Amino acid sequence: MTEIVFPPAPRKLLRALGAGVCIAAAFAPSLARSDQLEEIVVTAQKRAQLQEDVGISMTALTGDQIRAMNFHDLADVAKQTPSLSVASPLGSSGNQNFTLRGVGLNDFSEHNESPVATYQDGVYQATIAGVNSQLFDVDRIEVLRGPQGTLYGRNTTGGLVQFVSKQPTATADGFAEVQVASHDETRFEGAMGGPLTDSLQGRASLLYDHYDGWGVSTYPGVKAANGDNMLAARTLLKYMASDDTSILFNVHAGTNHTTGPQYKPFSTMYAPDGVTQIATPANVINPTCANVFGLQGRGQDCFGYRDTNPNPWVTDNNRQPFQKLDTNGASVTVESKFGSTSFTSISAYERVHKLYGEDTDGGPIPAIAVTNPVESKELTQEFRLAGKTEKAYWTTGLYYFYRDISAGSDTNVSGVGFVDDAFSDRLRSKSAAAFGQLEYDLTSHFTAIGGLRFSHEDQNFSLLSVDRTGLTPVFLGITPNPVPNYNVFPFTGGTTADPTPYRDARTDNLVTFRTELDWKPTKDLLVYGSTSKGTKSAGWNGAIDGSPLLGPSTEQDMAYGPEKLLAYEMGFKKSVKGLFHLNASVFYYDYKDFQAFTFSGLVQQIANRPAAVKGGEVEFVVTPTEHLDLTLGGSRLESEVKNVTTAVAGAASLETVTRDRHMVLAPDFSLNAMVRYHLPVLTNKELAFQVDSVYTGKQYFDLDNDPIATERGHAVTDVSISLAAPAQGWTVSIWSRNVFDRAYRMYAIPVTSLGFTQQMYGPPRWVGATLSYKW
């Protein structure tokens, strides 16, 4: 395996943490306390284990840690999780794609699934549009790195993120939390639970969050973008049918109707090589615009617009962005024990409804307006049997997954006399799988683990795309006059009067496995090595256009095959009870048929390519004194996707260039750190100072690795001060997120074929106060 070299800690992050370290040092007393550091119980292997006893590279956060760090949504999880990135090109309420160790998917198609799976209370969340709810009443979060196919329901190559809600208990408890903050934010989170009868326990949770947008538009009448208006609730009922059998009912729903996100565009052009995309100099006329009959002005895009406001949170969009997202679902979990054997059944239903609209060009003229609807329904059923003997622990099960998702997009350029392409697609997926894993103690110090999974998948896909204006054949020179509702997929065989959808189907049989050897020379040291194979399902591109007008797309480009990942990993976990945990791992990923996403013109394409990733992580949690907690994590990644094909702009023929590129959202280096100092004050009160910061190294937002879609390394720091009265149950805190008001890009999408690039910036400085009470 190639040696992984970690560069020195970035100076910016160290400076950001300096204030917190100085505060801690000023008050820090001597002597360590043996019971200070919390040990986290996880269910990564479908049973309760201490995190330090599981031979998987993982990060686990408890509900108390999540509240202490003021985490509110899924993107916050990445702040303290090495090798985890979250792409949110559509804002905080839009689709959020996890990328883990460089493994991810930045496709815009709503019907696609992420290679980093998300589970909520044991239920797989397939539709990315629904994986964006805020965190509330959470017991813990577990992030597992690497393929996880032998114990979890759905195929995954990158890993998984598992959210576990606070469960009903036999003791009455609850909490209420109110927060006021920047942009007129009002947030309430609360829950209460306990026994209802001798055999029935319940818990109800509620979240409300509203704030005004922080993306200001200069256009009259357009509200600020990136506002939020969320309401979510969850009810859990646990029925104890007997001492050995319980039935858990989970009903949940959420709604989020926001003002939507908005891009900060800037003019871009192709360099003389016709491949590299660069910013258009202010005194240069963009040569690309002449090829698309666009307006030509110095420093402008092809619609005659040039952004001159240096403020990254101010735009000139003329269309009001919006998003309406409604989710709901229910599950029934049955757990029963028969001696040393346990049985688990999870039956679940999930539904996602979404309508999203944006001002794609971001300028003050009605150039490009995109609207996306999504309607998804999912059914899952899992059965598991598990048992143990003196030397072995085994798990086996069956899994069924069904999803019916309808999506699409209306790409309307008719405001400037161009086309209005409207497409809709539908994907129906069925998957049945059998899986199992055996852990066997070879000796008192060595344990061998083996797992296998077989999956059978059936998928059916259909797509229909038409140009409502009928201008496509005019621009292509096919007809002299517009043909309304023109079929822009000529390979479907339908007539313009009666367009025929594109249809395709496929069946796949997929096999994944895991082998692992654990060595535990002492009770507080685990050394492990593993080999595992993961797969991700095949799919289809949601291309909006089959003509060459908006970008290259052919019938051969529509389907792509499953990706296969062979992962090799070694690591160790060392702990001293009450004092510190130290976890480290190195890995090498050998990809076959990586699903590589590119964007050309206005057409998105996924194609299978070979790829490789190597790297490592380290996590260190320590309580050096009674009142001081320190957390440090870091990752180093090197990724390569081979044979990435890029079209040459302005070439007389369909000339292409093939190169090896780095993966998207795979920063070469990242570092996260947290310093928390807490001390007793007054009478039975505790004062705490906390600084947590994350440094994200250089990363790319597109697979071509263009300069305009490359983000340099940056650090974002949060601070808080809190006063708590544990005996009385209340805590008050004041805090600031992004305290240094750092402007950083969350994502960028080059649309250089039309002379501009979209940018989505992260939120500015956010200041607030929180009051909570628990009982």
C-alpha positions, 0 to 999 in steps of 0.5 A: 500500500502506498504510504500516506503522508499527512501535511502539517496542520493548517495555520488558519485553523490553528489560529482559529483555535488559539482563542479557545486554547488560551481560555482553556489554559487560563482556567485549567486545573491539574489532575485527570478524572478517571470517569470523565470521558464518555464511552459511546454504545453503537449498533454498527454491527446490528447489536449494542457494542462499545465503539472501541470494540468494532473493527470498522472506521467510524465516527459516533456522536451522542445527542448531548454532543450534538446539542453542545456543538449546536448541530441542526442539520445533516451538513453539520455532521461533517464538521466533526467527521473526518473524510465526510463531505456534504454537497448542498448545491440547492441550499440548506433545504435542498438535496444533500449528498454525502461524500465519504472518502471521496466516494459520492455522487454529485448528479442532479437527477432526483431518481438516483441513489447515493453511494453513501446510504442514509438510515433513519431508525433502521430504515433506508432513505433512498430518495435524496430529496428527503434526506435533508431534514434537521436533527431533532431529539437524536440519541446518536449518529453513526458514520461508517466508512467503507462498503457496508453490504453484509449487514445493511439492507441496501447496496453501498460502496461509500459507507453509511450515515445512521441517525437514531432517535431518542427511544421511549423509556420506562421513566418519564423525561423530556426537554424543551429548547428555544433559540433566537438568532440572526435573520429573525430565526426562531427555533423550538425543539422539544420532546417528552416521553415515558410510560403510558401503561404498564406495557406501553411507552411513548415519546413525542418530538417536535421541531419548528424552525423559521428564519429569513433568507440570507441571500439578498436580491437587488431585484425589486419584489424578490424575497431574500433566498435561503430562508427556512420554514420547517415543521417536523414531528415524530411519535414513537410507541413501544408496546412490550408484548412480553418480557422478550418481545417488543413492538415499536411504532414510528410515525413521522412527518415534516414540511419545509416551504422555503424561499429557496436557494439562489446562485451567485453567478460569474462570467466564464469562458473556455481557454484557447485549448477549448477544454479548460474553463476560466473566469472571463476577464472584465475587458474581454468579450466571451467568445463562447457567446458567438457560438450560441447566438448570445449577447456579446459584451466585455466580461459578460455571460451570453445573456449580457450580464456581469456580476459587479457586486463583491458581496457573495451573499448579494445577487441580482436574480429576477425570479423568486426561488422556492422549494416546497418539500413534504415528507412522511413515513411510518415503520413497525419494528418487532424485536423478540428473543428466544434464549440466545437467539433474537428476531428483528422485523422492520417494515417501513413506508416513506414518501417524499413530495417536492417542488423546486424552482430556481433562477438558473442564470442568476441575473436580472433578465428572464433567461433560464428558469428551472423547475423540478417536481419529485414524487417518491414512494418507498417500501422496505421489509427486513427480517433478521435472525441473530444468535451467539454461542461460546465463541461465535456471533452470527447474523442472517437476514432477508431484505426487500426494497421497492421504490417508485419515483417520478421526477423531471425538470422544466428548463425554460429559456423561452424568455430570451426566445429560446426553447422550453424543454420539459422532461419527466422520468419514472424509475421503479426499482425492486430489490431482494437480498439475502445476507449474513455475517459470522464472527468467530473467536479463533483464540482469546485475542483473535476474531475472524469475521466473514459476511456475504450478501446476494442481491437481485434487482429489477429496474424499469425506467421511462423518460419523455422530453419535449420542447413546448415552444417547438423551436428546437427543429428551427434552430437545428435547421430541420423545419422552418417553423416551430413544431409545438411539443416537439419530441427532443428524443428522436431515438424513441421512435415517436412522432412529434404529434404523439411523442413516445417515451424512452423506455428501458429495463434491466436485471442485475445479480450482485454479490458483496462480501466482507472479511476481517481479522481482529486482534485484541492483545489487551482489553483497551487495544484493537487492531483490525484489517479487512477486505470488503466489496461493495456495489451500487445499482445501475441507472439511467441519465436524466438527460433533458435533450436528445438533440445536440442543441443543449448538449451531447446526449445519445441513446447509448449514453442513457444507461450506465452499469453498476459500480463495484468497489473493492476496499482494503483497510487496516486500523487500530483503536486504543483507549484508556478508560475515562482519559482518551480514545485514539482511532486511526485507519488507512485504506485503499479503494480499487474501483471498477466502473465508478459512476463518474458524473460530468456536465456538458452544456445543459446535459448531465451524464454519468458514465462508468470509469475505473478509479482509485482512492487511498488515504487515512483518518485519525481521531483523538478524544482526550480529557487531560484534566477534570474540566477540559475536553479536546477532540481532534480529527484529520483525514488525507485523501488521494483520488483518481478517476481514469479516462474522463472524456471532455468535449472540446468547445468550438471544435468543428467536429465532436472532438474530445479530450481524455484525461485522469481527474480527481474525484469531486468533493474529495478534499486532499486534507481536512482537519476538525478540532474542538476545545471545551472547557467547563468549570463550576461557578456560583452554586451548583452551576457550570460555565463552559467555553467551547470552540470547534473548527473545521479546515477543508483542504483544496477540493473540486466541484466538477470532475473536469477539475476546472479552475473555476470550480476549484475551492481552496482550503478554508477554515470555519469556526464556531464558538459558544459560552454556556451556563448550566444548572444540571440539578435544575435542568436548565442551560442558557448559551450564546453562540456564533457560527462562522464567527469570522464571517468566512465566505466559502463556496459549498458548490459550483456548477460550470455552465460555460457553454452559456458563459457563466458558472453558478456558485452557492456560498455557505451561510454568513456569520450567525449569532444566537442565544439558546435556552433549554430545560430538561427533566 
